[in-house]
Amino acid sequence: MKTRSKFSVIILAILTATLISCEEQIKEEITIEPDADFCTDKNYYEAGDTVYFINKSKNAEKYSWIFNSDNPEATSEKKNPIYIYSIPNGFVGADYAVTLTCASETGNKSSVTKKVKIGYRYLDYFKINELQSNLIEQTNGDSISLYAFFGPTSNPDVWDMGNNNHSFHNQTVHKDEITNVTFKWPYSFPNVLLTEETWFVKIFMENDNGKDPCLADIFFIPSDGGSWDEEHRYGHKILQKDQNKIEMGFKFSNLD
């Protein structure tokens, strides 16, 4: 009887050891593979905008971000970080390769790299929304010839009225049809980069005596305000002084 009892104990011990060994082997063989993925809240950003990174990784519990900006220490371990990029001097835009590496609870890793596009605003057009001046009514005839002149206030060269690189071609319009007159960028070289400083736009009326009167004179900061289309490719903002309103159109400088 005692022999059978001892034998049963031995068998039970062997079975228990075998089960424990199998369980440990199964645990060693189980791995959780993560899948790194992310997106950003917009397709394009202007210099100084906050970029919101949206983590879409699966089966992950640890995250490591490398933003690859001009700051080599620009990293994060947050799940959904934010970052503000700048653009190197002399460039109209920059593409930054952002890398996300995530790890699962079993230590397995997955990485993904995507581009973040940073750019400025290029001037696209000026459009007259409202223009009121007694000088218009005082002219003879039913039609007048208008042209636009613009530039940054920091550059004295653009104040030279003979500088055609900062003017839009004349448009002859009926006095009653001034609204919605559009001055489209007329030159073959790239549009003007709207730097972050004070600019001006002036609307002149051509006069036979050579002294063209200024009908509107508005100062503005191009990067201040305005709205973009859904894809952040084209946008506009309203410039206003007194009763005069001019719409400025712009487009993104770093498009694909």
SEDONU-642229 format. One line per 2 residues: number of its first residue (from 0); their letters; for each residue z, x, y of C-alpha. Coordinates in Angstrom, 1 decimal, always signed. Layout:
N
NUM) A) Z X Y ~ ...
//
This chain:
256
0) MK) +0.0 +0.0 +0.0 ~ +0.9 +2.9 +2.3
2) TR) -2.3 +4.6 +1.4 ~ -4.4 +1.6 +2.4
4) SK) -2.5 +1.3 +5.7 ~ -3.1 +5.0 +6.5
6) FS) -6.8 +4.6 +5.6 ~ -7.1 +1.6 +7.9
8) VI) -5.5 +3.5 +10.8 ~ -7.9 +6.3 +10.3
10) IL) -10.9 +4.0 +10.2 ~ -9.8 +2.2 +13.3
12) AI) -9.3 +5.5 +15.1 ~ -12.8 +6.6 +14.2
14) LT) -14.3 +3.4 +15.3 ~ -12.4 +3.5 +18.6
16) AT) -13.5 +7.0 +19.3 ~ -17.1 +6.1 +18.5
18) LI) -17.0 +3.1 +20.8 ~ -15.6 +5.2 +23.7
20) SC) -18.2 +7.9 +23.2 ~ -21.0 +5.3 +23.2
22) EE) -19.6 +3.7 +26.4 ~ -19.5 +7.0 +28.1
24) QI) -23.0 +7.9 +27.0 ~ -24.3 +4.5 +28.3
26) KE) -22.5 +5.1 +31.6 ~ -24.2 +8.5 +31.9
28) EI) -27.6 +7.0 +31.2 ~ -27.3 +4.2 +33.8
30) TI) -28.7 +5.1 +37.2 ~ -29.4 +3.0 +40.3
32) EP) -32.6 +3.9 +42.0 ~ -32.6 +3.1 +45.8
34) DA) -35.7 +2.2 +47.8 ~ -35.7 +3.5 +51.4
36) DF) -37.4 +1.5 +54.0 ~ -37.1 +0.6 +57.7
38) CT) -38.9 -0.9 +60.7 ~ -38.3 -0.9 +64.4
40) DK) -38.0 -3.9 +66.7 ~ -41.3 -3.2 +68.5
42) NY) -44.6 -1.4 +67.8 ~ -44.6 +0.7 +71.0
44) YE) -42.0 +2.0 +73.4 ~ -42.0 +3.4 +76.9
46) AG) -40.0 +6.5 +77.7 ~ -36.4 +5.6 +78.2
48) DT) -36.5 +2.4 +76.1 ~ -33.9 +1.9 +73.4
50) VY) -35.4 +2.0 +69.9 ~ -33.6 -0.3 +67.4
52) FI) -34.0 +0.8 +63.8 ~ -33.8 -2.0 +61.2
54) NK) -32.8 -0.8 +57.8 ~ -34.6 -2.6 +55.0
56) SK) -33.5 -0.2 +52.1 ~ -32.5 -1.7 +48.7
58) NA) -29.8 -0.5 +46.3 ~ -28.4 +1.9 +48.8
60) EK) -24.9 +2.5 +50.2 ~ -25.3 +5.8 +52.2
62) YS) -27.9 +6.6 +54.9 ~ -29.1 +9.7 +56.7
64) WI) -31.5 +9.5 +59.7 ~ -33.4 +12.3 +61.3
66) FN) -35.0 +11.3 +64.6 ~ -37.1 +14.5 +65.1
68) SD) -36.9 +14.3 +68.9 ~ -36.6 +17.3 +71.3
70) NP) -32.9 +17.4 +70.2 ~ -32.6 +19.1 +66.8
72) EA) -29.1 +17.5 +66.3 ~ -30.4 +14.0 +66.7
74) TS) -29.3 +12.4 +63.4 ~ -27.2 +9.4 +62.3
76) EK) -25.5 +8.1 +59.3 ~ -25.3 +4.5 +60.5
78) KN) -27.1 +1.8 +58.6 ~ -28.9 +0.4 +61.7
80) PI) -28.9 +3.1 +64.4 ~ -30.4 +3.1 +67.9
82) YI) -32.1 +6.0 +69.8 ~ -33.7 +6.7 +73.2
84) YS) -36.8 +9.0 +73.3 ~ -38.3 +10.9 +76.1
86) IP) -41.8 +12.4 +76.5 ~ -42.4 +16.1 +77.0
88) NG) -43.7 +17.1 +80.4 ~ -47.5 +17.1 +80.7
90) FV) -48.0 +14.6 +77.9 ~ -49.1 +10.9 +78.2
92) GA) -47.3 +10.0 +75.0 ~ -45.6 +11.3 +71.9
94) DY) -45.3 +10.3 +68.2 ~ -42.0 +11.0 +66.6
96) AV) -41.7 +11.1 +62.8 ~ -38.5 +9.4 +61.8
98) TL) -37.1 +10.1 +58.3 ~ -34.6 +7.9 +56.5
100) TC) -32.9 +9.1 +53.3 ~ -30.7 +6.7 +51.5
102) AS) -28.5 +7.2 +48.4 ~ -27.2 +4.7 +45.8
104) ET) -23.8 +4.6 +44.2 ~ -25.0 +6.7 +41.3
106) GN) -26.2 +9.4 +43.8 ~ -29.9 +8.8 +43.4
108) KS) -31.9 +9.3 +46.6 ~ -35.0 +7.9 +48.3
110) SV) -36.7 +8.9 +51.5 ~ -39.3 +7.4 +53.8
112) TK) -40.9 +8.7 +57.1 ~ -42.5 +6.5 +59.7
114) KV) -43.9 +7.1 +63.3 ~ -42.3 +5.9 +66.5
116) KI) -44.8 +5.8 +69.4 ~ -43.6 +6.5 +72.9
118) GY) -45.9 +6.2 +76.0 ~ -46.3 +5.4 +79.7
120) RY) -48.2 +2.7 +81.6 ~ -51.8 +3.2 +82.6
122) LD) -53.2 +1.3 +85.6 ~ -55.7 -1.3 +84.4
124) YF) -56.4 -3.6 +87.4 ~ -55.2 -5.3 +90.5
126) KI) -55.7 -9.1 +91.0 ~ -55.0 -11.0 +94.2
128) NE) -52.9 -14.1 +93.5 ~ -52.1 -15.0 +97.1
130) LQ) -53.4 -13.4 +100.3 ~ -52.6 -14.7 +103.7
132) SN) -53.7 -13.2 +107.0 ~ -54.9 -14.5 +110.3
134) LI) -57.5 -11.7 +110.4 ~ -59.4 -13.4 +107.6
136) EQ) -60.0 -16.6 +109.7 ~ -60.9 -14.6 +112.8
138) TN) -63.9 -13.0 +111.1 ~ -67.4 -14.4 +111.6
140) GD) -69.2 -15.9 +108.7 ~ -68.0 -17.5 +105.4
142) SI) -67.7 -14.3 +103.4 ~ -65.7 -11.1 +103.6
144) SL) -65.7 -7.8 +101.8 ~ -62.4 -6.6 +100.3
146) YA) -61.3 -3.3 +98.6 ~ -58.1 -2.0 +97.3
148) FF) -56.5 +1.4 +97.9 ~ -53.5 +2.7 +96.0
150) GP) -51.5 +5.7 +94.9 ~ -48.0 +7.3 +94.6
152) TS) -46.2 +7.9 +97.9 ~ -45.3 +11.5 +96.8
154) NP) -48.9 +12.6 +96.8 ~ -50.2 +13.0 +100.4
156) DV) -53.8 +13.4 +99.2 ~ -54.0 +9.7 +98.2
158) WD) -53.4 +8.7 +101.8 ~ -56.8 +10.0 +102.7
160) MG) -59.0 +7.0 +102.9 ~ -62.0 +9.2 +101.9
162) NN) -60.5 +9.8 +98.5 ~ -62.5 +7.4 +96.3
164) NH) -60.5 +8.4 +93.2 ~ -57.8 +6.1 +94.5
166) SF) -59.8 +3.1 +95.6 ~ -61.5 +0.1 +94.0
168) HN) -65.0 -0.9 +94.8 ~ -65.7 -3.5 +97.5
170) QT) -66.0 -7.1 +96.5 ~ -67.7 -9.7 +98.7
172) VH) -66.0 -13.1 +98.3 ~ -66.0 -16.4 +100.2
174) KD) -63.1 -16.9 +102.5 ~ -61.9 -19.8 +100.4
176) EI) -62.1 -17.9 +97.1 ~ -59.9 -14.9 +97.7
178) TN) -57.4 -16.0 +95.0 ~ -58.0 -14.4 +91.6
180) VT) -60.2 -11.6 +93.0 ~ -59.8 -8.8 +90.5
182) FK) -60.2 -5.1 +91.1 ~ -60.9 -3.5 +87.7
184) WP) -60.6 +0.2 +87.2 ~ -64.2 +1.3 +88.0
186) YS) -64.3 +4.9 +86.8 ~ -65.3 +6.6 +83.5
188) FP) -62.4 +9.0 +83.4 ~ -59.0 +7.8 +82.0
190) NV) -57.0 +5.3 +84.0 ~ -54.2 +6.5 +86.3
192) LL) -50.9 +7.3 +84.7 ~ -48.2 +5.2 +86.5
194) TE) -45.4 +7.7 +87.0 ~ -41.8 +6.6 +87.6
196) ET) -41.8 +6.8 +91.4 ~ -42.7 +4.6 +94.4
198) WF) -46.3 +3.6 +94.6 ~ -48.3 +1.5 +97.1
200) VK) -51.3 -0.8 +97.0 ~ -53.2 -1.9 +100.1
202) IF) -55.9 -4.5 +100.4 ~ -58.4 -3.8 +103.2
204) ME) -61.1 -6.0 +104.7 ~ -64.3 -4.2 +105.6
206) ND) -65.2 -4.4 +109.3 ~ -68.5 -3.6 +110.9
208) NG) -66.8 -1.6 +113.7 ~ -65.5 +0.9 +111.1
210) KD) -61.8 +0.0 +111.6 ~ -61.0 -1.8 +108.4
212) PC) -57.8 -3.9 +108.9 ~ -55.1 -3.9 +106.2
214) LA) -54.4 -7.4 +104.9 ~ -51.6 -6.5 +102.4
216) DI) -49.4 -3.5 +102.0 ~ -47.0 -3.5 +99.1
218) FF) -44.7 -0.7 +97.7 ~ -43.5 -0.8 +94.1
220) IP) -42.2 +1.1 +91.1 ~ -44.7 +0.7 +88.2
222) SD) -42.1 +1.0 +85.4 ~ -39.7 -1.5 +87.0
224) GG) -40.1 -4.9 +85.3 ~ -43.2 -6.6 +84.1
226) SW) -44.1 -8.1 +80.7 ~ -46.1 -7.0 +77.7
228) DE) -48.3 -8.9 +75.2 ~ -46.9 -9.3 +71.7
230) EH) -48.3 -6.0 +70.5 ~ -47.2 -4.1 +73.5
232) RY) -50.7 -2.9 +74.3 ~ -51.4 -4.7 +77.6
234) GH) -49.0 -6.0 +80.3 ~ -48.7 -7.1 +83.9
236) KI) -46.3 -7.5 +86.7 ~ -46.3 -9.4 +90.1
238) LQ) -46.0 -7.4 +93.3 ~ -44.9 -9.4 +96.3
240) KD) -44.4 -8.9 +100.0 ~ -43.9 -11.9 +102.3
242) QN) -46.6 -14.5 +101.3 ~ -48.8 -12.0 +99.6
244) KI) -48.8 -11.7 +95.8 ~ -50.8 -9.1 +93.8
246) EM) -50.8 -8.9 +90.0 ~ -50.9 -5.4 +88.6
248) GF) -52.3 -5.0 +85.1 ~ -51.4 -2.0 +82.9
250) KF) -51.9 -0.8 +79.4 ~ -50.0 +1.5 +77.0
252) SN) -51.0 +5.2 +77.2 ~ -50.4 +6.1 +73.6
254) LD) -52.4 +3.5 +71.6 ~ -53.8 +4.3 +68.1
//
